Amino acid sequence: MKKFISAIIIVLIALIGIMTLGACNTNAQTGYTLVVPDGAPALAIAQLPSNITVGGESRQITKKVVSSAVINQEAAKSDVDIAIVPANIAAKMFNSGVDYRLLATVTNGNLYMTSSIPCGQISLEDLKGKLVFSIGQSGVPDTIFKTALTDANVPYTVSESAIEGKVAIKYCADGSEVISKLSYAKSKGELVFGLYAEPAVTNSKAKGFEEVLDLQAIWGKDGGEKGYAQAVLIARKSICEDNQFVDALIKAFMENQQSILQDPAKAISNIKEIYPQSSLPNTMTSQVIERCNIKTIVADVDGRAYYERTLEAVLAVNANSIGGKLPSDGFYIWK
């Protein structure tokens, strides 16, 4: 009899354990952590709701903004469910075995070139023999610029100073460093160029720097989508299996891209509530936000082709930055 009672107790304990585990798993599915880099990509979540309802169940979205310098490490953490990362990093993570899947491109290029002293609109050919201070070494910005130069048959090299017959590229950590280099050259009356992103570009115009080139327009010169896949939205494989949630999430991103244009002040305020040290200025207007090119392009057949066009350029310039190859079909939830 004692053995029988003991057996019943053991079974009851096991059942309680299973029920508790099930409850934990259920709770885990009611909320997700979303991490994004500071700067223009953060605008893609500025007015994203903190809760998304699917089938009568509310899913809490915990939004986290981090420095762009650490987004790669943050996105790889096991407690992060959804992330916005540079287009090449998403491919590299998948090729390295991380279980993320691609949902959409959300930032489509915001690179512009300015000059230290006024010189009017220029072509890529005009950059021969000039020094260009650029952001994004080995990343998408670097690739886009180098691909554009190659397509225009303009030779380039990495150099500390100008080189006759070539575009000399000198890398900077961020837009603020580019602006500092331009300011120094301007004080000496020297003509140099800077390649960096919005909103820093608009801010720099107040310092007298003239915009001379739009990289997005150059990239879309063949009549395709203006811009390129700069930052993308990815989610864990397990999340992507919930089609209703994915559809609701994509819809929320599309609604956000409209609302940030309608109320720029609120958009910036929302970001600074999450990340007070954000580099996004309080003075951003709808015109500047529009130049940040926040648009959700779902990674369906056409969206995949758009994304892979950027990856193919990266592959030709720096294959290692995407893991040596294009991601396989498994990376895309819409096939």
Secondary structure, 3 states (H helix, E strand, C coil): CHHHHHHHHHHHHHHHHHHHHHHHHHHHCCEEEEEEECCHHHHHHCCCCCEEEECCEEEEEEEEEECHHHHHHHHCCCCCCEEEEEHHHHHHHHHCCCCEEEEEEEECCCEEEEECCCCCCCCHHHHCCCEEEECCCCCHHHHHHHHHHHHCCCCEEECCCCCCCCEEEEECCCHHHHHHHHHHHHHCCCCCEEEEECCHHHHHHCCCCEEEEEHHHHHCCCCCCCCCCCEEEEEEHHHHCCHHHHHHHHHHHHHHHHHHHHCHHHHHHHHHHHCCCCCCCCCCCHHHHHHCCEEEEECCHHHHHHHHHHHHHHHHHHHHHHCCCCCCHHHECCC
